[in-house]
Amino acid sequence: MLLGIETSTKNCSIALFKDGVQLGAHDERGDRFVHGERLHVMIQELLHEHGAIPKDLSGIIVGEGPGSYTGLRIGTSTAKGLAFALNIPMYAVPTLACFDFSSFESNYCISVLDARRDEVFAQVWHKASRGFEASGPIEAVIVDAQSWDHLRGESVTVIGDCAEKMAELLSPLPAHWTIVPTAFPSASAMHTFLGPNLAPVDTAYFEPFYLKDFVAEKSKKKYL
């Protein structure tokens, strides 16, 4: 039994898999990060729903990023703690692949996560015989009307957690492009990675894939 954890955005997400089949999943999100408060409780609840206990787990899959520093560190520390405590392997999968691409009929998909201002974390996917496959690296992209210019004549679906931002920055949108309503990466999409090619990471030395250096924001709180 495998537990998936995806916390790179404001969506705190977990899923439980057995023999390649999803048993259940929980997703919670809000205007602020609930991960620190809710992640462990969600895991307990999901295991209980399926008559399982932590010792029934054979591995942990974590979304490696990019994404929020806060979210990634909470998800990674939880995954490491469980892996060490239960003496089970830990696996890492790219967050930008943790979307449901199955219903898209376009030839290409661009998955994006908000990186603030006019920037996004993005990856391009190309439709192949067995679904969408990565067609380029994960990048930090400053978005404007010329972004992904080589795909302007293709049918493209854009999916991510910043649909309104993408619609504004890509305007005018090419004729065969579609921006789906805001969607968040989810642990339930990790089923696409299950199989013999899923290799464990070194739990002790694993670090999230931040892509960009951390920049601290000035507190908005007013002090006397």
C-alpha positions as semicolon CSV with decimal commas, in nm:
position;residue;x (nm);y (nm);z (nm)
1;M;0,000;0,000;0,000
2;L;0,144;0,337;-0,109
3;L;0,064;0,680;0,033
4;G;0,091;0,981;-0,199
5;I;0,151;1,331;-0,059
6;E;0,129;1,649;-0,271
7;T;0,160;1,981;-0,086
8;S;0,342;2,214;-0,323
9;T;0,048;2,456;-0,357
10;K;-0,235;2,566;-0,127
11;N;-0,393;2,231;-0,207
12;C;-0,302;1,982;0,066
13;S;-0,352;1,647;-0,103
14;I;-0,306;1,278;-0,019
15;A;-0,402;0,952;-0,190
16;L;-0,382;0,584;-0,102
17;F;-0,293;0,320;-0,363
18;K;-0,289;-0,059;-0,356
19;D;-0,183;-0,286;-0,642
20;G;-0,183;0,009;-0,880
21;V;-0,539;0,112;-0,794
22;Q;-0,641;0,422;-0,600
23;L;-0,832;0,335;-0,284
24;G;-0,915;0,692;-0,185
25;A;-0,795;1,050;-0,173
26;H;-0,840;1,370;0,027
27;D;-0,781;1,726;-0,094
28;E;-0,814;2,038;0,121
29;R;-0,729;2,395;0,024
30;G;-0,801;2,750;0,127
31;D;-0,666;3,103;0,112
32;R;-0,383;3,007;0,344
33;F;-0,175;2,694;0,388
34;V;-0,349;2,433;0,605
35;H;-0,078;2,173;0,553
36;G;0,092;2,202;0,891
37;E;-0,239;2,173;1,073
38;R;-0,415;1,916;0,860
39;L;-0,173;1,686;0,678
40;H;-0,114;1,433;0,956
41;V;-0,483;1,434;1,050
42;M;-0,582;1,373;0,687
43;I;-0,343;1,078;0,666
44;Q;-0,487;0,924;0,982
45;E;-0,842;0,972;0,853
46;L;-0,769;0,823;0,511
47;L;-0,598;0,517;0,655
48;H;-0,884;0,468;0,901
49;E;-1,142;0,490;0,621
50;H;-0,979;0,192;0,453
51;G;-0,914;-0,014;0,764
52;A;-0,542;0,045;0,750
53;I;-0,272;0,161;0,988
54;P;0,067;0,322;0,912
55;K;0,245;-0,016;0,936
56;D;0,040;-0,132;0,633
57;L;0,222;0,119;0,412
58;S;0,495;-0,014;0,184
59;G;0,612;0,322;0,051
60;I;0,558;0,699;0,043
61;I;0,535;0,908;-0,276
62;V;0,588;1,282;-0,244
63;G;0,545;1,564;-0,495
64;E;0,898;1,703;-0,529
65;G;0,809;2,048;-0,665
66;P;0,855;2,310;-0,783
67;G;0,608;2,511;-0,580
68;S;0,568;2,679;-0,244
69;Y;0,867;2,655;-0,011
70;T;0,633;2,618;0,286
71;G;0,423;2,349;0,124
72;L;0,716;2,152;-0,012
73;R;0,900;2,146;0,318
74;I;0,594;2,029;0,510
75;G;0,520;1,753;0,260
76;T;0,882;1,641;0,241
77;S;0,935;1,636;0,617
78;T;0,617;1,433;0,663
79;A;0,717;1,185;0,393
80;K;1,066;1,150;0,540
81;G;0,933;1,104;0,891
82;L;0,699;0,824;0,783
83;A;0,962;0,657;0,566
84;F;1,218;0,654;0,847
85;A;0,973;0,552;1,119
86;L;0,826;0,267;0,915
87;N;1,154;0,171;0,742
88;I;0,994;0,190;0,398
89;P;1,114;0,350;0,072
90;M;1,032;0,704;-0,032
91;Y;0,963;0,807;-0,392
92;A;0,949;1,153;-0,554
93;V;0,752;1,264;-0,860
94;P;0,739;1,605;-1,034
95;T;0,455;1,827;-0,916
96;L;0,386;1,959;-1,267
97;A;0,292;1,603;-1,368
98;C;0,036;1,571;-1,086
99;F;-0,259;1,691;-1,295
100;D;-0,532;1,491;-1,467
101;F;-0,448;1,522;-1,838
102;S;-0,673;1,231;-1,942
103;S;-0,963;1,436;-2,084
104;F;-0,756;1,674;-2,296
105;E;-0,787;1,632;-2,673
106;S;-0,521;1,888;-2,764
107;N;-0,182;1,785;-2,904
108;Y;0,002;1,971;-2,629
109;C;-0,052;2,063;-2,266
110;I;0,131;2,322;-2,058
111;S;0,107;2,268;-1,683
112;V;0,179;2,578;-1,477
113;L;0,208;2,685;-1,114
114;D;0,203;3,044;-0,998
115;A;0,552;3,176;-0,917
116;R;0,428;3,530;-0,839
117;R;0,424;3,846;-1,047
118;D;0,431;3,756;-1,419
119;E;0,620;3,432;-1,365
120;V;0,514;3,067;-1,354
121;F;0,677;2,730;-1,313
122;A;0,590;2,544;-1,631
123;Q;0,639;2,227;-1,830
124;V;0,523;2,136;-2,180
125;W;0,365;1,796;-2,249
126;H;0,304;1,628;-2,586
127;K;0,023;1,382;-2,653
128;A;0,155;1,034;-2,728
129;S;-0,002;0,692;-2,773
130;R;-0,011;0,627;-2,398
131;G;-0,107;0,977;-2,287
132;F;0,087;1,298;-2,239
133;E;0,465;1,280;-2,210
134;A;0,710;1,552;-2,109
135;S;0,823;1,752;-2,413
136;G;1,063;1,987;-2,240
137;P;1,227;2,073;-1,907
138;I;1,064;2,229;-1,603
139;E;1,127;2,603;-1,628
140;A;1,054;2,933;-1,459
141;V;0,887;3,139;-1,733
142;I;0,804;3,511;-1,738
143;V;0,478;3,496;-1,931
144;D;0,381;3,734;-2,209
145;A;0,204;3,715;-2,547
146;Q;0,515;3,559;-2,707
147;S;0,564;3,280;-2,454
148;W;0,581;2,929;-2,608
149;D;0,580;3,093;-2,950
150;H;0,677;2,763;-3,116
151;L;0,338;2,621;-3,014
152;R;0,126;2,910;-3,146
153;G;-0,004;2,705;-3,438
154;E;-0,076;2,394;-3,229
155;S;-0,375;2,289;-3,022
156;V;-0,273;2,352;-2,661
157;T;-0,440;2,314;-2,322
158;V;-0,304;2,519;-2,031
159;I;-0,374;2,386;-1,682
160;G;-0,266;2,511;-1,342
161;D;-0,343;2,714;-1,033
162;C;-0,344;3,057;-1,202
163;A;-0,593;3,045;-1,489
164;E;-0,694;3,414;-1,472
165;K;-0,331;3,525;-1,464
166;M;-0,245;3,309;-1,765
167;A;-0,544;3,435;-1,964
168;E;-0,439;3,794;-1,900
169;L;-0,069;3,749;-1,974
170;L;-0,117;3,536;-2,288
171;S;-0,375;3,771;-2,440
172;P;-0,462;3,755;-2,722
173;L;-0,489;3,378;-2,685
174;P;-0,405;3,180;-3,001
175;A;-0,701;3,030;-3,182
176;H;-0,644;2,669;-3,079
177;W;-0,539;2,728;-2,719
178;T;-0,761;2,661;-2,418
179;I;-0,705;2,765;-2,057
180;V;-0,898;2,538;-1,824
181;P;-1,043;2,673;-1,497
182;T;-0,797;2,692;-1,208
183;A;-0,682;2,344;-1,108
184;F;-0,434;2,228;-0,846
185;P;-0,187;1,939;-0,854
186;S;-0,320;1,641;-0,663
187;A;-0,183;1,320;-0,515
188;S;-0,463;1,133;-0,691
189;A;-0,280;1,191;-1,022
190;M;0,025;1,002;-0,896
191;H;-0,125;0,674;-1,017
192;T;0,037;0,742;-1,356
193;F;0,380;0,685;-1,197
194;L;0,300;0,351;-1,037
195;G;0,496;0,066;-1,188
196;P;0,845;-0,080;-1,220
197;N;0,999;0,251;-1,330
198;L;0,920;0,419;-0,998
199;A;1,258;0,426;-0,825
200;P;1,316;0,520;-0,460
201;V;1,514;0,828;-0,360
202;D;1,772;0,855;-0,085
203;T;1,543;0,951;0,200
204;A;1,817;1,104;0,415
205;Y;1,954;1,335;0,146
206;F;1,644;1,410;-0,059
207;E;1,559;1,779;-0,099
208;P;1,255;1,929;-0,277
209;F;1,303;2,074;-0,625
210;Y;1,255;2,445;-0,556
211;L;1,383;2,565;-0,897
212;K;1,418;2,922;-0,763
213;D;1,604;3,056;-0,461
214;F;1,395;3,146;-0,159
215;V;1,316;3,517;-0,118
216;A;1,175;3,620;0,219
217;E;0,886;3,865;0,217
218;K;0,862;4,157;0,458
219;S;0,597;4,096;0,719
220;K;0,273;4,288;0,672
221;K;0,194;4,276;1,044
222;K;0,191;4,602;1,235
223;Y;0,374;4,607;1,567
224;L;0,344;4,865;1,846
